[in-house]
């Protein structure tokens, strides 16, 4: 992330917490079922997140496939972090043999998930507005065919962005 200029403090803290939590549990030599459950919670949304990013980097931001991947990512993140995550965190925190650092990490990652969910909520509202504006202006998008530049310029949501940092 540092090499590509994508490192932000919240992501640094998040990944550091996750690595420390996993290492502590594995060094203890038990409770690996909590690590597996935690990894599911943390990683279930990653395929949709990465597809979304790859589509954006391929110039397919304003397509139905991107919108679908983005909404799927938000849904899977909510499912993993809230629906499945709360019981996993509860089981981790109440497990007597679990190391206190792993309990702390579990609660920290859950708290950070709410920060990410807030950001996703803001993005979701923006996407709904974007879709509504496209519909009002009768701008059609294809599954893999982005909106052309002329139609994009008609939209208030469109701002010419700089190139993505990834090659």
N, CA and C atoms as a LAMMPS dump frame, in Angstrom:
ITEM: TIMESTEP
0
ITEM: NUMBER OF ATOMS
501
ITEM: BOX BOUNDS ff ff ff
-5.0000000000000000e+02 5.0000000000000000e+02
-5.0000000000000000e+02 5.0000000000000000e+02
-5.0000000000000000e+02 5.0000000000000000e+02
ITEM: ATOMS id mol type element x y z
1 1 1 N 0.828 -1.192 0
2 1 2 C 0 0 0
3 1 3 C 0.871 1.255 0
4 2 1 N 1.966 1.216 0.719
5 2 2 C 2.889 2.348 0.767
6 2 3 C 3.526 2.578 -0.607
7 3 1 N 3.924 1.496 -1.273
8 3 2 C 4.576 1.6 -2.575
9 3 3 C 3.669 2.3 -3.587
10 4 1 N 2.374 2.004 -3.571
11 4 2 C 1.44 2.574 -4.539
12 4 3 C 0.793 3.863 -4.048
13 5 1 N 1.222 4.347 -2.872
14 5 2 C 0.667 5.591 -2.348
15 5 3 C -0.741 5.456 -1.829
16 6 1 N -1.126 4.258 -1.408
17 6 2 C -2.487 4.012 -0.945
18 6 3 C -2.592 3.868 0.575
19 7 1 N -1.494 4.039 1.274
20 7 2 C -1.473 3.819 2.714
21 7 3 C -2.119 4.99 3.436
22 8 1 N -3.138 4.682 4.224
23 8 2 C -3.8 5.659 5.072
24 8 3 C -3.749 5.135 6.49
25 9 1 N -3.802 6.035 7.449
26 9 2 C -3.643 5.631 8.843
27 9 3 C -4.703 4.635 9.302
28 10 1 N -5.953 4.816 8.89
29 10 2 C -6.983 3.886 9.336
30 10 3 C -6.721 2.471 8.825
31 11 1 N -6.237 2.363 7.586
32 11 2 C -5.915 1.042 7.039
33 11 3 C -4.671 0.458 7.705
34 12 1 N -3.694 1.3 8.004
35 12 2 C -2.495 0.838 8.702
36 12 3 C -2.876 0.278 10.078
37 13 1 N -3.698 1.016 10.81
38 13 2 C -4.138 0.557 12.14
39 13 3 C -4.943 -0.729 12.006
40 14 1 N -5.854 -0.761 11.051
41 14 2 C -6.702 -1.944 10.844
42 14 3 C -5.859 -3.192 10.578
43 15 1 N -4.947 -3.099 9.618
44 15 2 C -4.148 -4.279 9.271
45 15 3 C -3.184 -4.654 10.389
46 16 1 N -2.633 -3.681 11.078
47 16 2 C -1.761 -3.973 12.214
48 16 3 C -2.529 -4.699 13.31
49 17 1 N -3.728 -4.21 13.633
50 17 2 C -4.563 -4.878 14.641
51 17 3 C -4.84 -6.327 14.246
52 18 1 N -5.23 -6.528 13.003
53 18 2 C -5.557 -7.886 12.544
54 18 3 C -4.352 -8.81 12.635
55 19 1 N -3.205 -8.351 12.185
56 19 2 C -2.001 -9.187 12.213
57 19 3 C -1.611 -9.51 13.651
58 20 1 N -1.623 -8.508 14.526
59 20 2 C -1.271 -8.744 15.934
60 20 3 C -2.24 -9.742 16.567
61 21 1 N -3.529 -9.568 16.323
62 21 2 C -4.527 -10.484 16.885
63 21 3 C -4.324 -11.916 16.434
64 22 1 N -4.088 -12.103 15.158
65 22 2 C -3.882 -13.454 14.623
66 22 3 C -2.607 -14.067 15.19
67 23 1 N -1.532 -13.301 15.214
68 23 2 C -0.252 -13.815 15.717
69 23 3 C -0.362 -14.212 17.186
70 24 1 N -1.009 -13.364 17.983
71 24 2 C -1.154 -13.681 19.415
72 24 3 C -1.925 -14.983 19.607
73 25 1 N -3.024 -15.138 18.907
74 25 2 C -3.828 -16.356 19.048
75 25 3 C -3.037 -17.577 18.591
76 26 1 N -2.35 -17.467 17.471
77 26 2 C -1.584 -18.615 16.966
78 26 3 C -0.404 -18.956 17.877
79 27 1 N 0.243 -17.949 18.452
80 27 2 C 1.353 -18.211 19.368
81 27 3 C 0.88 -18.872 20.663
82 28 1 N -0.352 -18.606 21.048
83 28 2 C -0.93 -19.243 22.229
84 28 3 C -1.163 -20.739 21.994
85 29 1 N -1.307 -21.119 20.739
86 29 2 C -1.458 -22.525 20.395
87 29 3 C -2.866 -23.072 20.537
88 30 1 N -3.829 -22.232 20.72
89 30 2 C -5.22 -22.693 20.792
90 30 3 C -6.152 -21.599 20.301
91 31 1 N -7.414 -21.91 20.258
92 31 2 C -8.441 -20.969 19.828
93 31 3 C -8.321 -20.558 18.356
94 32 1 N -7.765 -21.434 17.546
95 32 2 C -7.641 -21.087 16.126
96 32 3 C -9 -21.004 15.436
97 33 1 N -10.027 -21.621 16.033
98 33 2 C -11.364 -21.506 15.434
99 33 3 C -11.81 -20.048 15.44
100 34 1 N -11.375 -19.278 16.445
101 34 2 C -11.706 -17.857 16.47
102 34 3 C -10.993 -17.106 15.349
103 35 1 N -9.782 -17.523 15.025
104 35 2 C -9.046 -16.888 13.932
105 35 3 C -9.768 -17.15 12.616
106 36 1 N -10.192 -18.381 12.4
107 36 2 C -10.891 -18.73 11.158
108 36 3 C -12.196 -17.941 11.05
109 37 1 N -12.95 -17.878 12.136
110 37 2 C -14.204 -17.116 12.12
111 37 3 C -13.921 -15.638 11.887
112 38 1 N -12.893 -15.117 12.544
113 38 2 C -12.522 -13.72 12.368
114 38 3 C -12.082 -13.417 10.949
115 39 1 N -11.349 -14.334 10.35
116 39 2 C -10.915 -14.14 8.961
117 39 3 C -12.106 -14.14 8.006
118 40 1 N -13.084 -15.001 8.275
119 40 2 C -14.285 -14.989 7.437
120 40 3 C -14.977 -13.636 7.531
121 41 1 N -15.165 -13.172 8.77
122 41 2 C -15.82 -11.885 8.994
123 41 3 C -15.075 -10.77 8.255
124 42 1 N -13.75 -10.783 8.376
125 42 2 C -12.942 -9.702 7.809
126 42 3 C -12.793 -9.793 6.296
127 43 1 N -12.831 -10.978 5.736
128 43 2 C -12.476 -11.146 4.324
129 43 3 C -13.649 -11.459 3.396
130 44 1 N -14.835 -11.694 3.915
131 44 2 C -15.95 -12.119 3.075
132 44 3 C -16.29 -11.088 1.993
133 45 1 N -16.049 -9.827 2.271
134 45 2 C -16.391 -8.787 1.295
135 45 3 C -15.24 -8.455 0.342
136 46 1 N -14.073 -9.021 0.567
137 46 2 C -12.905 -8.653 -0.242
138 46 3 C -13.023 -8.955 -1.731
139 47 1 N -13.578 -10.096 -2.155
140 47 2 C -13.68 -10.306 -3.609
141 47 3 C -14.456 -9.188 -4.318
142 48 1 N -15.606 -8.81 -3.776
143 48 2 C -16.393 -7.731 -4.404
144 48 3 C -15.651 -6.405 -4.329
145 49 1 N -14.955 -6.153 -3.216
146 49 2 C -14.183 -4.912 -3.079
147 49 3 C -13.091 -4.839 -4.145
148 50 1 N -12.385 -5.938 -4.354
149 50 2 C -11.296 -5.935 -5.33
150 50 3 C -11.812 -5.867 -6.765
151 51 1 N -12.921 -6.534 -7.052
152 51 2 C -13.525 -6.445 -8.386
153 51 3 C -13.905 -4.992 -8.667
154 52 1 N -14.514 -4.344 -7.702
155 52 2 C -14.905 -2.939 -7.826
156 52 3 C -13.682 -2.061 -8.15
157 53 1 N -12.602 -2.266 -7.418
158 53 2 C -11.382 -1.484 -7.634
159 53 3 C -10.772 -1.782 -8.998
160 54 1 N -10.737 -3.048 -9.382
161 54 2 C -10.176 -3.403 -10.689
162 54 3 C -11.001 -2.787 -11.82
163 55 1 N -12.316 -2.82 -11.693
164 55 2 C -13.162 -2.22 -12.719
165 55 3 C -12.898 -0.723 -12.84
166 56 1 N -12.755 -0.065 -11.706
167 56 2 C -12.46 1.372 -11.719
168 56 3 C -11.12 1.637 -12.404
169 57 1 N -10.126 0.821 -12.084
170 57 2 C -8.803 0.988 -12.697
171 57 3 C -8.798 0.647 -14.184
172 58 1 N -9.76 -0.138 -14.636
173 58 2 C -9.886 -0.471 -16.056
174 58 3 C -10.733 0.554 -16.819
175 59 1 N -11.144 1.614 -16.122
176 59 2 C -11.951 2.647 -16.768
177 59 3 C -13.42 2.294 -16.864
178 60 1 N -13.875 1.372 -16.038
179 60 2 C -15.266 0.91 -16.089
180 60 3 C -16.065 1.377 -14.867
181 61 1 N -15.72 2.555 -14.344
182 61 2 C -16.386 3.079 -13.156
183 61 3 C -17.88 3.3 -13.403
184 62 1 N -18.241 3.883 -14.509
185 62 2 C -19.641 4.206 -14.784
186 62 3 C -20.293 3.13 -15.641
187 63 1 N -20.344 1.898 -15.079
188 63 2 C -20.997 0.75 -15.727
189 63 3 C -21.871 0.041 -14.706
190 64 1 N -22.781 -0.765 -15.219
191 64 2 C -23.637 -1.545 -14.324
192 64 3 C -22.835 -2.585 -13.55
193 65 1 N -21.82 -3.154 -14.167
194 65 2 C -21.042 -4.17 -13.467
195 65 3 C -20.318 -3.54 -12.266
196 66 1 N -19.835 -2.312 -12.42
197 66 2 C -19.187 -1.62 -11.297
198 66 3 C -20.205 -1.318 -10.206
199 67 1 N -21.366 -0.774 -10.599
200 67 2 C -22.403 -0.473 -9.604
201 67 3 C -22.824 -1.732 -8.854
202 68 1 N -22.964 -2.834 -9.585
203 68 2 C -23.353 -4.104 -8.968
204 68 3 C -22.278 -4.593 -8.001
205 69 1 N -21.018 -4.536 -8.426
206 69 2 C -19.921 -4.96 -7.551
207 69 3 C -19.856 -4.083 -6.307
208 70 1 N -20.087 -2.793 -6.471
209 70 2 C -20.022 -1.88 -5.332
210 70 3 C -21.138 -2.168 -4.323
211 71 1 N -22.344 -2.351 -4.815
212 71 2 C -23.469 -2.639 -3.916
213 71 3 C -23.28 -4.004 -3.258
214 72 1 N -22.793 -4.983 -4.011
215 72 2 C -22.499 -6.292 -3.439
216 72 3 C -21.427 -6.177 -2.359
217 73 1 N -20.4 -5.372 -2.618
218 73 2 C -19.356 -5.139 -1.616
219 73 3 C -19.951 -4.552 -0.339
220 74 1 N -20.778 -3.526 -0.449
221 74 2 C -21.384 -2.919 0.735
222 74 3 C -22.229 -3.942 1.494
223 75 1 N -23.029 -4.708 0.757
224 75 2 C -23.886 -5.713 1.394
225 75 3 C -23.051 -6.778 2.101
226 76 1 N -22.031 -7.292 1.416
227 76 2 C -21.201 -8.34 2.009
228 76 3 C -20.419 -7.817 3.222
229 77 1 N -19.962 -6.576 3.17
230 77 2 C -19.271 -5.984 4.313
231 77 3 C -20.223 -5.919 5.504
232 78 1 N -21.444 -5.425 5.265
233 78 2 C -22.441 -5.35 6.337
234 78 3 C -22.754 -6.743 6.874
235 79 1 N -22.964 -7.689 5.973
236 79 2 C -23.248 -9.066 6.376
237 79 3 C -22.115 -9.625 7.231
238 80 1 N -20.886 -9.489 6.753
239 80 2 C -19.746 -10.047 7.475
240 80 3 C -19.479 -9.363 8.787
241 81 1 N -19.454 -8.036 8.784
242 81 2 C -19.05 -7.298 9.979
243 81 3 C -20.161 -7.143 11.007
244 82 1 N -21.419 -7.095 10.578
245 82 2 C -22.515 -6.879 11.522
246 82 3 C -23.258 -8.181 11.813
247 83 1 N -23.79 -8.821 10.788
248 83 2 C -24.614 -10.014 10.996
249 83 3 C -23.79 -11.158 11.57
250 84 1 N -22.672 -11.471 10.951
251 84 2 C -21.809 -12.56 11.432
252 84 3 C -20.81 -12.046 12.468
253 85 1 N -20.372 -10.816 12.316
254 85 2 C -19.313 -10.271 13.16
255 85 3 C -19.656 -10.147 14.623
256 86 1 N -20.852 -9.686 14.932
257 86 2 C -21.213 -9.52 16.345
258 86 3 C -21.161 -10.836 17.131
259 87 1 N -21.752 -11.918 16.62
260 87 2 C -21.624 -13.18 17.364
261 87 3 C -20.173 -13.656 17.483
262 88 1 N -19.374 -13.453 16.452
263 88 2 C -17.972 -13.867 16.502
264 88 3 C -17.221 -13.05 17.555
265 89 1 N -17.448 -11.756 17.58
266 89 2 C -16.803 -10.907 18.585
267 89 3 C -17.267 -11.307 19.986
268 90 1 N -18.54 -11.555 20.137
269 90 2 C -19.065 -11.973 21.449
270 90 3 C -18.395 -13.264 21.916
271 91 1 N -18.329 -14.238 21.029
272 91 2 C -17.695 -15.516 21.39
273 91 3 C -16.22 -15.33 21.7
274 92 1 N -15.557 -14.469 20.976
275 92 2 C -14.129 -14.212 21.211
276 92 3 C -13.919 -13.534 22.559
277 93 1 N -14.713 -12.522 22.839
278 93 2 C -14.548 -11.744 24.07
279 93 3 C -14.931 -12.555 25.302
280 94 1 N -15.91 -13.44 25.178
281 94 2 C -16.348 -14.213 26.348
282 94 3 C -15.591 -15.537 26.516
283 95 1 N -14.727 -15.867 25.585
284 95 2 C -13.953 -17.109 25.675
285 95 3 C -12.883 -16.951 26.766
286 96 1 N -12.938 -17.773 27.78
287 96 2 C -12.023 -17.655 28.917
288 96 3 C -10.57 -17.903 28.544
289 97 1 N -10.335 -18.771 27.583
290 97 2 C -8.954 -19.095 27.239
291 97 3 C -8.348 -18.14 26.21
292 98 1 N -9.141 -17.208 25.713
293 98 2 C -8.652 -16.269 24.708
294 98 3 C -7.757 -15.23 25.367
295 99 1 N -6.644 -14.932 24.736
296 99 2 C -5.702 -13.929 25.232
297 99 3 C -6.366 -12.553 25.213
298 100 1 N -6.06 -11.72 26.198
299 100 2 C -6.682 -10.399 26.291
300 100 3 C -6.373 -9.524 25.077
301 101 1 N -5.216 -9.695 24.483
302 101 2 C -4.875 -8.898 23.3
303 101 3 C -5.813 -9.252 22.148
304 102 1 N -6.089 -10.54 21.982
305 102 2 C -7.003 -10.961 20.922
306 102 3 C -8.408 -10.417 21.18
307 103 1 N -8.823 -10.369 22.43
308 103 2 C -10.134 -9.796 22.762
309 103 3 C -10.169 -8.31 22.417
310 104 1 N -9.097 -7.617 22.766
311 104 2 C -8.992 -6.193 22.462
312 104 3 C -9.034 -5.953 20.951
313 105 1 N -8.28 -6.753 20.218
314 105 2 C -8.245 -6.626 18.764
315 105 3 C -9.627 -6.869 18.173
316 106 1 N -10.31 -7.893 18.676
317 106 2 C -11.645 -8.205 18.188
318 106 3 C -12.587 -7.012 18.359
319 107 1 N -12.559 -6.4 19.531
320 107 2 C -13.404 -5.227 19.781
321 107 3 C -12.946 -4.029 18.944
322 108 1 N -11.631 -3.876 18.784
323 108 2 C -11.101 -2.768 17.989
324 108 3 C -11.492 -2.857 16.532
325 109 1 N -11.406 -4.049 15.968
326 109 2 C -11.78 -4.232 14.562
327 109 3 C -13.281 -4.016 14.381
328 110 1 N -14.086 -4.458 15.356
329 110 2 C -15.525 -4.224 15.272
330 110 3 C -15.826 -2.728 15.309
331 111 1 N -15.166 -2.006 16.216
332 111 2 C -15.374 -0.554 16.296
333 111 3 C -14.957 0.115 14.987
334 112 1 N -13.837 -0.314 14.438
335 112 2 C -13.373 0.275 13.185
336 112 3 C -14.324 -0.064 12.032
337 113 1 N -14.964 -1.217 12.12
338 113 2 C -15.937 -1.593 11.089
339 113 3 C -17.075 -0.582 11.012
340 114 1 N -17.464 -0.036 12.153
341 114 2 C -18.526 0.975 12.148
342 114 3 C -18.069 2.259 11.467
343 115 1 N -16.798 2.598 11.604
344 115 2 C -16.263 3.754 10.887
345 115 3 C -16.359 3.499 9.38
346 116 1 N -15.964 2.302 8.946
347 116 2 C -16.034 1.954 7.526
348 116 3 C -17.486 1.904 7.05
349 117 1 N -18.391 1.383 7.887
350 117 2 C -19.804 1.326 7.514
351 117 3 C -20.383 2.732 7.334
352 118 1 N -19.959 3.651 8.156
353 118 2 C -20.421 5.031 8.003
354 118 3 C -19.998 5.579 6.637
355 119 1 N -18.724 5.358 6.291
356 119 2 C -18.232 5.823 4.979
357 119 3 C -19.002 5.163 3.841
358 120 1 N -19.283 3.864 3.988
359 120 2 C -20.033 3.159 2.951
360 120 3 C -21.442 3.707 2.832
361 121 1 N -22.03 4.088 3.963
362 121 2 C -23.361 4.688 3.934
363 121 3 C -23.358 5.984 3.147
364 122 1 N -22.335 6.799 3.351
365 122 2 C -22.195 8.053 2.602
366 122 3 C -22.055 7.757 1.112
367 123 1 N -21.215 6.751 0.77
368 123 2 C -21.036 6.378 -0.635
369 123 3 C -22.328 5.827 -1.236
370 124 1 N -23.056 5.033 -0.464
371 124 2 C -24.305 4.457 -0.96
372 124 3 C -25.325 5.55 -1.271
373 125 1 N -25.438 6.538 -0.39
374 125 2 C -26.341 7.667 -0.644
375 125 3 C -25.913 8.393 -1.922
376 126 1 N -24.606 8.584 -2.093
377 126 2 C -24.105 9.239 -3.312
378 126 3 C -24.439 8.427 -4.55
379 127 1 N -24.31 7.092 -4.468
380 127 2 C -24.62 6.243 -5.629
381 127 3 C -26.101 6.31 -5.982
382 128 1 N -26.961 6.31 -4.966
383 128 2 C -28.403 6.393 -5.226
384 128 3 C -28.728 7.72 -5.906
385 129 1 N -28.119 8.807 -5.433
386 129 2 C -28.324 10.112 -6.082
387 129 3 C -27.82 10.089 -7.521
388 130 1 N -26.673 9.448 -7.71
389 130 2 C -26.082 9.346 -9.045
390 130 3 C -27.013 8.587 -9.986
391 131 1 N -27.529 7.457 -9.54
392 131 2 C -28.444 6.649 -10.348
393 131 3 C -29.712 7.437 -10.648
394 132 1 N -30.242 8.137 -9.643
395 132 2 C -31.441 8.952 -9.86
396 132 3 C -31.194 10.055 -10.88
397 133 1 N -30.037 10.703 -10.798
398 133 2 C -29.71 11.754 -11.765
399 133 3 C -29.582 11.174 -13.172
400 134 1 N -28.914 10.035 -13.285
401 134 2 C -28.792 9.398 -14.607
402 134 3 C -30.173 9.074 -15.169
403 135 1 N -31.048 8.554 -14.318
404 135 2 C -32.399 8.208 -14.771
405 135 3 C -33.182 9.453 -15.191
406 136 1 N -33.068 10.533 -14.41
407 136 2 C -33.77 11.775 -14.739
408 136 3 C -33.291 12.351 -16.067
409 137 1 N -32.008 12.217 -16.342
410 137 2 C -31.434 12.757 -17.578
411 137 3 C -31.441 11.732 -18.699
412 138 1 N -32.058 10.58 -18.41
413 138 2 C -32.186 9.506 -19.397
414 138 3 C -30.825 9.072 -19.948
415 139 1 N -29.83 8.992 -19.056
416 139 2 C -28.493 8.54 -19.436
417 139 3 C -28.404 7.057 -19.123
418 140 1 N -28.183 6.275 -20.15
419 140 2 C -28.11 4.83 -19.997
420 140 3 C -26.665 4.38 -19.867
421 141 1 N -26.455 3.369 -19.056
422 141 2 C -25.133 2.767 -18.959
423 141 3 C -25.255 1.29 -19.283
424 142 1 N -24.181 0.724 -19.784
425 142 2 C -24.168 -0.69 -20.106
426 142 3 C -23.457 -1.481 -19.021
427 143 1 N -23.549 -2.786 -19.16
428 143 2 C -22.859 -3.635 -18.185
429 143 3 C -21.359 -3.398 -18.227
430 144 1 N -20.802 -3.333 -19.418
431 144 2 C -19.363 -3.12 -19.558
432 144 3 C -19.028 -1.928 -20.452
433 145 1 N -20.029 -1.138 -20.775
434 145 2 C -19.818 0.049 -21.595
435 145 3 C -20.073 1.276 -20.735
436 146 1 N -19.019 2.031 -20.437
437 146 2 C -19.2 3.203 -19.57
438 146 3 C -19.969 4.322 -20.261
439 147 1 N -20.454 5.241 -19.443
440 147 2 C -21.104 6.443 -19.955
441 147 3 C -20.072 7.215 -20.777
442 148 1 N -20.496 7.73 -21.927
443 148 2 C -19.534 8.488 -22.726
444 148 3 C -19.266 9.851 -22.076
445 149 1 N -18.165 10.438 -22.461
446 149 2 C -17.675 11.686 -21.843
447 149 3 C -18.695 12.811 -21.934
448 150 1 N -19.394 12.917 -23.056
449 150 2 C -20.383 13.992 -23.228
450 150 3 C -21.522 13.862 -22.23
451 151 1 N -22.037 12.631 -22.042
452 151 2 C -23.113 12.426 -21.066
453 151 3 C -22.612 12.647 -19.637
454 152 1 N -21.378 12.246 -19.377
455 152 2 C -20.82 12.458 -18.038
456 152 3 C -20.742 13.946 -17.704
457 153 1 N -20.399 14.758 -18.685
458 153 2 C -20.274 16.198 -18.447
459 153 3 C -21.615 16.839 -18.107
460 154 1 N -22.711 16.19 -18.46
461 154 2 C -24.046 16.697 -18.142
462 154 3 C -24.43 16.432 -16.683
463 155 1 N -23.666 15.564 -16.023
464 155 2 C -24.024 15.114 -14.677
465 155 3 C -23.323 15.929 -13.604
466 156 1 N -24.073 16.293 -12.562
467 156 2 C -23.477 17.048 -11.462
468 156 3 C -22.559 16.178 -10.61
469 157 1 N -22.762 14.855 -10.616
470 157 2 C -21.937 13.976 -9.783
471 157 3 C -20.552 13.742 -10.363
472 158 1 N -20.386 14.039 -11.64
473 158 2 C -19.12 13.723 -12.304
474 158 3 C -18.1 14.826 -12.105
475 159 1 N -16.962 14.431 -11.652
476 159 2 C -15.82 15.342 -11.551
477 159 3 C -14.665 14.625 -12.216
478 160 1 N -14.003 15.289 -13.128
479 160 2 C -12.851 14.662 -13.791
480 160 3 C -11.816 14.345 -12.726
481 161 1 N -11.548 13.072 -12.562
482 161 2 C -10.616 12.634 -11.531
483 161 3 C -9.233 12.431 -12.119
484 162 1 N -8.253 12.51 -11.228
485 162 2 C -6.891 12.209 -11.665
486 162 3 C -6.776 10.71 -11.882
487 163 1 N -5.731 10.306 -12.539
488 163 2 C -5.5 8.895 -12.802
489 163 3 C -5.358 8.123 -11.503
490 164 1 N -5.85 6.898 -11.482
491 164 2 C -5.627 6.023 -10.341
492 164 3 C -4.14 5.789 -10.187
493 165 1 N -3.718 5.525 -8.971
494 165 2 C -2.296 5.393 -8.68
495 165 3 C -1.744 4.03 -9.038
496 166 1 N -2.595 3.054 -9.218
497 166 2 C -2.106 1.721 -9.541
498 166 3 C -1.746 1.641 -11.017
499 167 1 N -0.725 0.857 -11.356
500 167 2 C -0.329 0.724 -12.763
501 167 3 C -1.383 -0.002 -13.58
